[in-house]
Amino acid sequence: MLRLDVLDEQNELFEVSLIVGHDHNRRGFGKAAVEASKSLIERGTILAEVIPGNAASSKIFVAQGFKTYEHAKSGTWFYFSVPENTELLANNT
């Protein structure tokens, strides 16, 4: 399941959520979902929080060009911006 929520319309900030059933792991569904999320926005920033210890998800996001940042309250997140927008993240930490 892929879900892309609008967090802040004015600042074009989105959050992606994805769930892949255990019986579908390691078959490319996670990668395809992350690729699809990137294709759904023309500009803006997509955020993704990965459950600590979920190395497979972290690896997928990094491989798809997402970068990591530390959120002051909720730990490590991943982000992808079109075009690159690190200033927005600095305001949300």
MOPAC internal coordinates of N, CA, C and O (Angstrom, degrees):
PM7 1SCF
backbone

  N    0.0000 0     0.00 0     0.00 0    0    0    0
  C    1.4373 1     0.00 0     0.00 0    1    0    0
  C    1.5269 1   107.79 1     0.00 0    2    1    0
  O    1.2310 1   120.84 1   -45.42 1    3    2    1
  N    1.3135 1   116.00 1   134.58 1    3    2    1
  C    1.4564 1   122.57 1   176.42 1    5    3    2
  C    1.5134 1   108.30 1  -118.67 1    6    5    3
  O    1.2310 1   121.00 1   -46.18 1    7    6    5
  N    1.3272 1   115.70 1   133.82 1    7    6    5
  C    1.4605 1   120.96 1   177.59 1    9    7    6
  C    1.5191 1   108.13 1  -136.56 1   10    9    7
  O    1.2310 1   120.67 1   -46.77 1   11   10    9
  N    1.3268 1   116.32 1   133.23 1   11   10    9
  C    1.4569 1   121.63 1   178.05 1   13   11   10
  C    1.5176 1   107.16 1  -124.76 1   14   13   11
  O    1.2310 1   120.68 1   -69.94 1   15   14   13
  N    1.3308 1   116.31 1   110.06 1   15   14   13
  C    1.4658 1   122.35 1  -177.91 1   17   15   14
  C    1.5200 1   110.75 1  -101.71 1   18   17   15
  O    1.2310 1   120.86 1   -36.00 1   19   18   17
  N    1.3214 1   115.96 1   144.00 1   19   18   17
  C    1.4617 1   121.69 1   173.90 1   21   19   18
  C    1.5267 1   107.31 1   -84.60 1   22   21   19
  O    1.2310 1   120.50 1   -61.75 1   23   22   21
  N    1.3369 1   116.65 1   118.25 1   23   22   21
  C    1.4577 1   121.30 1   178.17 1   25   23   22
  C    1.5217 1   111.20 1   -91.34 1   26   25   23
  O    1.2310 1   120.97 1   142.29 1   27   26   25
  N    1.3298 1   115.75 1   -37.71 1   27   26   25
  C    1.4642 1   121.56 1  -177.89 1   29   27   26
  C    1.5218 1   107.49 1  -150.78 1   30   29   27
  O    1.2310 1   120.62 1   -79.80 1   31   30   29
  N    1.3215 1   116.41 1   100.20 1   31   30   29
  C    1.4598 1   120.93 1  -175.40 1   33   31   30
  C    1.5304 1   112.25 1   -63.09 1   34   33   31
  O    1.2310 1   120.23 1   138.31 1   35   34   33
  N    1.3306 1   117.17 1   -41.69 1   35   34   33
  C    1.4603 1   121.36 1  -178.04 1   37   35   34
  C    1.5302 1   111.61 1   -61.13 1   38   37   35
  O    1.2310 1   120.47 1   139.02 1   39   38   37
  N    1.3236 1   116.70 1   -40.98 1   39   38   37
  C    1.4639 1   121.44 1  -179.53 1   41   39   38
  C    1.5249 1   113.36 1   -94.33 1   42   41   39
  O    1.2310 1   120.49 1  -173.29 1   43   42   41
  N    1.3289 1   116.66 1     6.71 1   43   42   41
  C    1.4692 1   122.58 1   178.26 1   45   43   42
  C    1.5339 1   111.66 1    53.32 1   46   45   43
  O    1.2310 1   121.32 1  -126.22 1   47   46   45
  N    1.3199 1   115.08 1    53.78 1   47   46   45
  C    1.4568 1   122.32 1  -177.44 1   49   47   46
  C    1.5269 1   109.11 1  -112.65 1   50   49   47
  O    1.2310 1   120.68 1   -53.85 1   51   50   49
  N    1.3342 1   116.31 1   126.15 1   51   50   49
  C    1.4580 1   123.16 1  -175.60 1   53   51   50
  C    1.5309 1   109.83 1  -125.82 1   54   53   51
  O    1.2310 1   121.01 1   -23.20 1   55   54   53
  N    1.3289 1   115.67 1   156.80 1   55   54   53
  C    1.4630 1   120.37 1   172.53 1   57   55   54
  C    1.5160 1   108.62 1  -124.56 1   58   57   55
  O    1.2310 1   121.01 1   -50.62 1   59   58   57
  N    1.3223 1   115.67 1   129.38 1   59   58   57
  C    1.4559 1   120.96 1   178.25 1   61   59   58
  C    1.5252 1   108.80 1   -99.47 1   62   61   59
  O    1.2310 1   121.30 1   -41.62 1   63   62   61
  N    1.3184 1   115.12 1   138.38 1   63   62   61
  C    1.4632 1   121.99 1   173.92 1   65   63   62
  C    1.5214 1   106.82 1  -128.87 1   66   65   63
  O    1.2310 1   120.87 1   -42.44 1   67   66   65
  N    1.3108 1   115.94 1   137.56 1   67   66   65
  C    1.4518 1   118.09 1   175.89 1   69   67   66
  C    1.5137 1   110.02 1  -143.74 1   70   69   67
  O    1.2310 1   122.36 1   -34.07 1   71   70   69
  N    1.3084 1   113.09 1   145.93 1   71   70   69
  C    1.4625 1   121.21 1   178.21 1   73   71   70
  C    1.5232 1   107.07 1  -132.96 1   74   73   71
  O    1.2310 1   121.06 1   -50.83 1   75   74   73
  N    1.3192 1   115.58 1   129.17 1   75   74   73
  C    1.4503 1   121.73 1   175.45 1   77   75   74
  C    1.5218 1   106.77 1  -121.70 1   78   77   75
  O    1.2310 1   120.24 1   -55.55 1   79   78   77
  N    1.3057 1   117.14 1   124.45 1   79   78   77
  C    1.4615 1   121.31 1  -179.96 1   81   79   78
  C    1.5173 1   111.63 1   -61.85 1   82   81   79
  O    1.2310 1   120.99 1   -31.97 1   83   82   81
  N    1.3169 1   115.71 1   148.03 1   83   82   81
  C    1.4685 1   120.74 1  -177.60 1   85   83   82
  C    1.5280 1   112.42 1   -55.80 1   86   85   83
  O    1.2310 1   120.06 1   146.20 1   87   86   85
  N    1.3160 1   117.49 1   -33.80 1   87   86   85
  C    1.4567 1   119.87 1  -179.60 1   89   87   86
  C    1.5256 1   113.03 1   -74.20 1   90   89   87
  O    1.2310 1   120.37 1   174.27 1   91   90   89
  N    1.3434 1   116.90 1    -5.73 1   91   90   89
  C    1.4636 1   121.31 1   178.38 1   93   91   90
  C    1.5313 1   112.50 1  -114.35 1   94   93   91
  O    1.2310 1   120.04 1  -173.18 1   95   94   93
  N    1.3313 1   117.53 1     6.82 1   95   94   93
  C    1.4664 1   121.11 1   179.17 1   97   95   94
  C    1.5202 1   110.84 1   -62.34 1   98   97   95
  O    1.2310 1   121.52 1   -29.52 1   99   98   97
  N    1.3436 1   114.69 1   150.48 1   99   98   97
  C    1.4622 1   123.26 1   174.78 1  101   99   98
  C    1.5215 1   113.20 1    61.67 1  102  101   99
  O    1.2310 1   121.05 1  -149.24 1  103  102  101
  N    1.3487 1   115.59 1    30.76 1  103  102  101
  C    1.4646 1   120.17 1   178.03 1  105  103  102
  C    1.5304 1   111.72 1  -122.20 1  106  105  103
  O    1.2310 1   120.22 1  -170.97 1  107  106  105
  N    1.3406 1   117.19 1     9.03 1  107  106  105
  C    1.4531 1   120.77 1   175.57 1  109  107  106
  C    1.5153 1   115.62 1    91.34 1  110  109  107
  O    1.2310 1   119.97 1  -178.99 1  111  110  109
  N    1.3348 1   117.65 1     1.01 1  111  110  109
  C    1.4643 1   120.15 1  -178.60 1  113  111  110
  C    1.5263 1   112.24 1   -67.93 1  114  113  111
  O    1.2310 1   120.01 1   139.85 1  115  114  113
  N    1.3295 1   117.59 1   -40.15 1  115  114  113
  C    1.4613 1   120.86 1   178.71 1  117  115  114
  C    1.5197 1   111.01 1   -63.35 1  118  117  115
  O    1.2310 1   120.53 1   133.94 1  119  118  117
  N    1.3152 1   116.58 1   -46.06 1  119  118  117
  C    1.4603 1   121.07 1   178.44 1  121  119  118
  C    1.5306 1   110.36 1   -60.11 1  122  121  119
  O    1.2310 1   120.18 1   134.40 1  123  122  121
  N    1.3190 1   117.27 1   -45.60 1  123  122  121
  C    1.4642 1   121.11 1  -179.96 1  125  123  122
  C    1.5264 1   111.18 1   -62.50 1  126  125  123
  O    1.2310 1   120.27 1   142.40 1  127  126  125
  N    1.3327 1   117.09 1   -37.60 1  127  126  125
  C    1.4677 1   120.78 1   179.83 1  129  127  126
  C    1.5238 1   110.99 1   -67.04 1  130  129  127
  O    1.2310 1   120.27 1   138.11 1  131  130  129
  N    1.3291 1   117.09 1   -41.89 1  131  130  129
  C    1.4631 1   120.34 1   179.26 1  133  131  130
  C    1.5321 1   109.62 1   -66.45 1  134  133  131
  O    1.2310 1   120.07 1   137.87 1  135  134  133
  N    1.3187 1   117.47 1   -42.13 1  135  134  133
  C    1.4695 1   120.86 1   176.17 1  137  135  134
  C    1.5255 1   110.67 1   -59.20 1  138  137  135
  O    1.2310 1   120.60 1   137.48 1  139  138  137
  N    1.3290 1   116.46 1   -42.52 1  139  138  137
  C    1.4687 1   120.69 1   179.91 1  141  139  138
  C    1.5185 1   111.27 1   -63.32 1  142  141  139
  O    1.2310 1   120.15 1   140.17 1  143  142  141
  N    1.3357 1   117.33 1   -39.83 1  143  142  141
  C    1.4683 1   119.70 1  -179.44 1  145  143  142
  C    1.5211 1   110.57 1   -61.50 1  146  145  143
  O    1.2310 1   120.37 1   141.33 1  147  146  145
  N    1.3357 1   116.90 1   -38.67 1  147  146  145
  C    1.4629 1   120.88 1   179.62 1  149  147  146
  C    1.5227 1   111.17 1   -67.11 1  150  149  147
  O    1.2310 1   120.35 1   147.14 1  151  150  149
  N    1.3109 1   116.93 1   -32.86 1  151  150  149
  C    1.4685 1   120.06 1  -178.14 1  153  151  150
  C    1.5326 1   112.42 1   -77.98 1  154  153  151
  O    1.2310 1   120.19 1   167.70 1  155  154  153
  N    1.3241 1   117.24 1   -12.30 1  155  154  153
  C    1.4645 1   120.80 1  -177.50 1  157  155  154
  C    1.5273 1   113.78 1   -83.18 1  158  157  155
  O    1.2310 1   120.22 1   167.98 1  159  158  157
  N    1.3277 1   117.18 1   -12.02 1  159  158  157
  C    1.4686 1   119.09 1   179.62 1  161  159  158
  C    1.5230 1   109.61 1  -117.83 1  162  161  159
  O    1.2310 1   120.89 1   -37.47 1  163  162  161
  N    1.3259 1   115.91 1   142.53 1  163  162  161
  C    1.4594 1   120.66 1   175.16 1  165  163  162
  C    1.5205 1   110.62 1   -88.34 1  166  165  163
  O    1.2310 1   120.77 1   146.89 1  167  166  165
  N    1.3208 1   116.13 1   -33.11 1  167  166  165
  C    1.4529 1   121.95 1   175.34 1  169  167  166
  C    1.5191 1   107.92 1  -156.03 1  170  169  167
  O    1.2310 1   121.08 1   -23.20 1  171  170  169
  N    1.3124 1   115.54 1   156.80 1  171  170  169
  C    1.4511 1   120.56 1   179.81 1  173  171  170
  C    1.5117 1   111.00 1   129.79 1  174  173  171
  O    1.2310 1   121.20 1     9.95 1  175  174  173
  N    1.3049 1   115.31 1  -170.05 1  175  174  173
  C    1.4550 1   122.08 1  -178.22 1  177  175  174
  C    1.5174 1   109.56 1  -126.75 1  178  177  175
  O    1.2310 1   121.10 1   -49.96 1  179  178  177
  N    1.3180 1   115.50 1   130.04 1  179  178  177
  C    1.4649 1   122.28 1   176.24 1  181  179  178
  C    1.5236 1   107.57 1  -102.87 1  182  181  179
  O    1.2310 1   120.63 1   -51.48 1  183  182  181
  N    1.3207 1   116.41 1   128.52 1  183  182  181
  C    1.4648 1   122.45 1   175.96 1  185  183  182
  C    1.5210 1   109.45 1  -107.18 1  186  185  183
  O    1.2310 1   121.04 1   -31.16 1  187  186  185
  N    1.3114 1   115.62 1   148.84 1  187  186  185
  C    1.4630 1   121.09 1   176.67 1  189  187  186
  C    1.5174 1   108.90 1  -144.17 1  190  189  187
  O    1.2310 1   120.60 1   -52.74 1  191  190  189
  N    1.3149 1   116.46 1   127.26 1  191  190  189
  C    1.4608 1   121.23 1   173.53 1  193  191  190
  C    1.5190 1   107.12 1  -101.68 1  194  193  191
  O    1.2310 1   120.87 1   -50.09 1  195  194  193
  N    1.3231 1   115.95 1   129.91 1  195  194  193
  C    1.4612 1   120.87 1   178.91 1  197  195  194
  C    1.5180 1   108.11 1  -111.03 1  198  197  195
  O    1.2310 1   120.79 1   -46.25 1  199  198  197
  N    1.3156 1   116.09 1   133.75 1  199  198  197
  C    1.4581 1   121.23 1   178.70 1  201  199  198
  C    1.5273 1   108.97 1   -57.99 1  202  201  199
  O    1.2310 1   119.94 1   -49.12 1  203  202  201
  N    1.3468 1   117.73 1   130.88 1  203  202  201
  C    1.4641 1   120.04 1   179.05 1  205  203  202
  C    1.5268 1   111.22 1   -51.82 1  206  205  203
  O    1.2310 1   120.91 1   -44.80 1  207  206  205
  N    1.3105 1   115.87 1   135.20 1  207  206  205
  C    1.4590 1   121.00 1   179.31 1  209  207  206
  C    1.5119 1   114.23 1    92.16 1  210  209  207
  O    1.2310 1   119.78 1   172.47 1  211  210  209
  N    1.3400 1   118.02 1    -7.53 1  211  210  209
  C    1.4624 1   120.74 1   179.20 1  213  211  210
  C    1.5242 1   109.04 1   -88.72 1  214  213  211
  O    1.2310 1   121.39 1  -103.44 1  215  214  213
  N    1.3236 1   114.95 1    76.56 1  215  214  213
  C    1.4610 1   121.69 1  -175.40 1  217  215  214
  C    1.5210 1   112.38 1   -62.89 1  218  217  215
  O    1.2310 1   120.03 1   145.27 1  219  218  217
  N    1.3242 1   117.54 1   -34.73 1  219  218  217
  C    1.4693 1   120.17 1  -179.25 1  221  219  218
  C    1.5253 1   111.21 1   -63.04 1  222  221  219
  O    1.2310 1   120.18 1   135.63 1  223  222  221
  N    1.3351 1   117.26 1   -44.37 1  223  222  221
  C    1.4656 1   120.08 1   178.43 1  225  223  222
  C    1.5189 1   111.29 1   -66.08 1  226  225  223
  O    1.2310 1   120.40 1   136.13 1  227  226  225
  N    1.3188 1   116.85 1   -43.87 1  227  226  225
  C    1.4604 1   120.39 1   178.33 1  229  227  226
  C    1.5246 1   110.40 1   -57.07 1  230  229  227
  O    1.2310 1   120.74 1   135.93 1  231  230  229
  N    1.3126 1   116.20 1   -44.07 1  231  230  229
  C    1.4648 1   121.73 1  -179.42 1  233  231  230
  C    1.5331 1   111.03 1   -62.00 1  234  233  231
  O    1.2310 1   119.94 1   139.20 1  235  234  233
  N    1.3178 1   117.72 1   -40.80 1  235  234  233
  C    1.4662 1   121.66 1   179.35 1  237  235  234
  C    1.5213 1   110.37 1   -62.83 1  238  237  235
  O    1.2310 1   120.12 1   131.91 1  239  238  237
  N    1.3323 1   117.38 1   -48.09 1  239  238  237
  C    1.4623 1   119.78 1  -178.50 1  241  239  238
  C    1.5295 1   111.42 1   -62.20 1  242  241  239
  O    1.2310 1   119.95 1   135.98 1  243  242  241
  N    1.3213 1   117.71 1   -44.02 1  243  242  241
  C    1.4594 1   120.81 1   179.41 1  245  243  242
  C    1.5323 1   110.19 1   -63.38 1  246  245  243
  O    1.2310 1   120.20 1   136.74 1  247  246  245
  N    1.3167 1   117.22 1   -43.26 1  247  246  245
  C    1.4708 1   121.10 1   179.45 1  249  247  246
  C    1.5276 1   112.12 1   -62.98 1  250  249  247
  O    1.2310 1   120.32 1   154.11 1  251  250  249
  N    1.3239 1   117.00 1   -25.89 1  251  250  249
  C    1.4628 1   121.23 1   179.84 1  253  251  250
  C    1.5246 1   112.70 1   -92.37 1  254  253  251
  O    1.2310 1   120.22 1  -167.37 1  255  254  253
  N    1.3281 1   117.18 1    12.63 1  255  254  253
  C    1.4498 1   121.14 1   174.04 1  257  255  254
  C    1.5122 1   115.67 1    92.20 1  258  257  255
  O    1.2310 1   119.92 1  -175.45 1  259  258  257
  N    1.3217 1   117.76 1     4.55 1  259  258  257
  C    1.4648 1   120.43 1   176.52 1  261  259  258
  C    1.5226 1   108.64 1   -74.59 1  262  261  259
  O    1.2310 1   120.89 1   -34.02 1  263  262  261
  N    1.3040 1   115.90 1   145.98 1  263  262  261
  C    1.4613 1   121.94 1   177.38 1  265  263  262
  C    1.5188 1   108.53 1  -110.48 1  266  265  263
  O    1.2310 1   120.50 1   -21.88 1  267  266  265
  N    1.3244 1   116.65 1   158.12 1  267  266  265
  C    1.4628 1   120.28 1  -179.39 1  269  267  266
  C    1.5215 1   110.44 1   -97.41 1  270  269  267
  O    1.2310 1   121.45 1   -28.78 1  271  270  269
  N    1.3144 1   114.83 1   151.22 1  271  270  269
  C    1.4569 1   120.89 1   169.00 1  273  271  270
  C    1.5131 1   108.55 1  -149.96 1  274  273  271
  O    1.2310 1   121.29 1   -27.46 1  275  274  273
  N    1.3085 1   115.14 1   152.54 1  275  274  273
  C    1.4575 1   121.89 1  -179.41 1  277  275  274
  C    1.5192 1   109.42 1   -94.94 1  278  277  275
  O    1.2310 1   120.79 1   -61.09 1  279  278  277
  N    1.3055 1   116.10 1   118.91 1  279  278  277
  C    1.4626 1   121.90 1   175.89 1  281  279  278
  C    1.5240 1   106.84 1   -88.26 1  282  281  279
  O    1.2310 1   120.53 1   -46.96 1  283  282  281
  N    1.3133 1   116.59 1   133.04 1  283  282  281
  C    1.4647 1   121.24 1  -174.31 1  285  283  282
  C    1.5220 1   113.37 1   -55.87 1  286  285  283
  O    1.2310 1   120.15 1   144.45 1  287  286  285
  N    1.3405 1   117.31 1   -35.55 1  287  286  285
  C    1.4624 1   120.22 1  -175.02 1  289  287  286
  C    1.5193 1   114.84 1  -101.60 1  290  289  287
  O    1.2310 1   120.07 1   153.95 1  291  290  289
  N    1.3356 1   117.47 1   -26.05 1  291  290  289
  C    1.4633 1   117.07 1  -172.04 1  293  291  290
  C    1.5243 1   114.98 1  -127.36 1  294  293  291
  O    1.2310 1   119.73 1  -161.51 1  295  294  293
  N    1.3072 1   118.12 1    18.49 1  295  294  293
  C    1.4582 1   120.52 1   171.24 1  297  295  294
  C    1.5163 1   114.67 1    83.09 1  298  297  295
  O    1.2310 1   120.96 1    28.77 1  299  298  297
  N    1.3150 1   115.77 1  -151.23 1  299  298  297
  C    1.4626 1   122.26 1  -174.01 1  301  299  298
  C    1.5186 1   111.97 1   -78.26 1  302  301  299
  O    1.2310 1   121.45 1   -49.38 1  303  302  301
  N    1.3265 1   114.83 1   130.62 1  303  302  301
  C    1.4569 1   123.13 1   174.55 1  305  303  302
  C    1.5213 1   107.93 1  -126.15 1  306  305  303
  O    1.2310 1   121.08 1   -14.06 1  307  306  305
  N    1.3134 1   115.53 1   165.94 1  307  306  305
  C    1.4530 1   122.13 1   175.02 1  309  307  306
  C    1.5212 1   107.81 1  -118.49 1  310  309  307
  O    1.2310 1   120.52 1   -30.92 1  311  310  309
  N    1.3379 1   116.62 1   149.08 1  311  310  309
  C    1.4559 1   119.64 1   178.37 1  313  311  310
  C    1.5163 1   110.92 1  -142.46 1  314  313  311
  O    1.2310 1   121.63 1   -27.97 1  315  314  313
  N    1.3281 1   114.49 1   152.03 1  315  314  313
  C    1.4535 1   122.51 1   175.82 1  317  315  314
  C    1.5142 1   106.42 1  -139.55 1  318  317  315
  O    1.2310 1   119.96 1   -54.41 1  319  318  317
  N    1.3273 1   117.68 1   125.59 1  319  318  317
  C    1.4576 1   121.60 1  -177.14 1  321  319  318
  C    1.5186 1   111.79 1  -119.19 1  322  321  319
  O    1.2310 1   121.35 1   -38.93 1  323  322  321
  N    1.3187 1   115.01 1   141.07 1  323  322  321
  C    1.4589 1   122.50 1   174.49 1  325  323  322
  C    1.5143 1   107.27 1  -127.80 1  326  325  323
  O    1.2310 1   116.63 1   -71.35 1  327  326  325
  N    1.3151 1   124.01 1   108.65 1  327  326  325
  C    1.4640 1   123.71 1   -17.74 1  329  327  326
  C    1.5213 1   110.71 1   -70.17 1  330  329  327
  O    1.2310 1   120.63 1    -4.34 1  331  330  329
  N    1.3249 1   116.40 1   175.66 1  331  330  329
  C    1.4754 1   121.72 1  -178.57 1  333  331  330
  C    1.5299 1   110.86 1   -52.67 1  334  333  331
  O    1.2310 1   120.39 1   -48.73 1  335  334  333
  N    1.3427 1   116.87 1   131.27 1  335  334  333
  C    1.4618 1   121.65 1  -176.30 1  337  335  334
  C    1.5243 1   110.09 1  -142.47 1  338  337  335
  O    1.2310 1   120.15 1  -103.07 1  339  338  337
  N    1.3078 1   117.32 1    76.93 1  339  338  337
  C    1.4640 1   120.02 1  -178.95 1  341  339  338
  C    1.5249 1   112.01 1   -79.53 1  342  341  339
  O    1.2310 1   119.75 1   160.08 1  343  342  341
  N    1.3334 1   118.08 1   -19.92 1  343  342  341
  C    1.4681 1   120.74 1   179.23 1  345  343  342
  C    1.5148 1   110.87 1   -62.76 1  346  345  343
  O    1.2310 1   119.82 1   139.34 1  347  346  345
  N    1.3244 1   117.95 1   -40.66 1  347  346  345
  C    1.4584 1   121.73 1  -179.73 1  349  347  346
  C    1.5204 1   110.44 1   -60.46 1  350  349  347
  O    1.2310 1   119.97 1   138.41 1  351  350  349
  N    1.3197 1   117.66 1   -41.59 1  351  350  349
  C    1.4662 1   120.74 1  -179.99 1  353  351  350
  C    1.5137 1   110.94 1   -65.62 1  354  353  351
  O    1.2310 1   120.00 1   142.62 1  355  354  353
  N    1.3040 1   117.60 1   -37.38 1  355  354  353
  C    1.4611 1   120.77 1   179.62 1  357  355  354
  C    1.5211 1   110.57 1   -60.88 1  358  357  355
  O    1.2310 1   119.89 1   148.67 1  359  358  357
  N    1.3133 1   117.81 1   -31.33 1  359  358  357
  C    1.4591 1   122.27 1  -179.99 1  361  359  358
  C    1.5221 1   112.97 1   -79.91 1  362  361  359
  O    1.2310 1   119.45 1   168.32 1  363  362  361
  N    1.3363 1   118.65 1   -11.68 1  363  362  361
  C    1.4573 1   122.24 1  -176.29 1  365  363  362
  C    1.5156 1   113.32 1  -111.82 1  366  365  363
  O    1.2310 1   119.60 1  -165.93 1  367  366  365
  N    1.3182 1   118.37 1    14.07 1  367  366  365
  C    1.4633 1   119.75 1  -179.64 1  369  367  366
  C    1.4985 1   110.90 1   -95.76 1  370  369  367
  O    1.2310 1   120.10 1   180.00 1  371  370  369

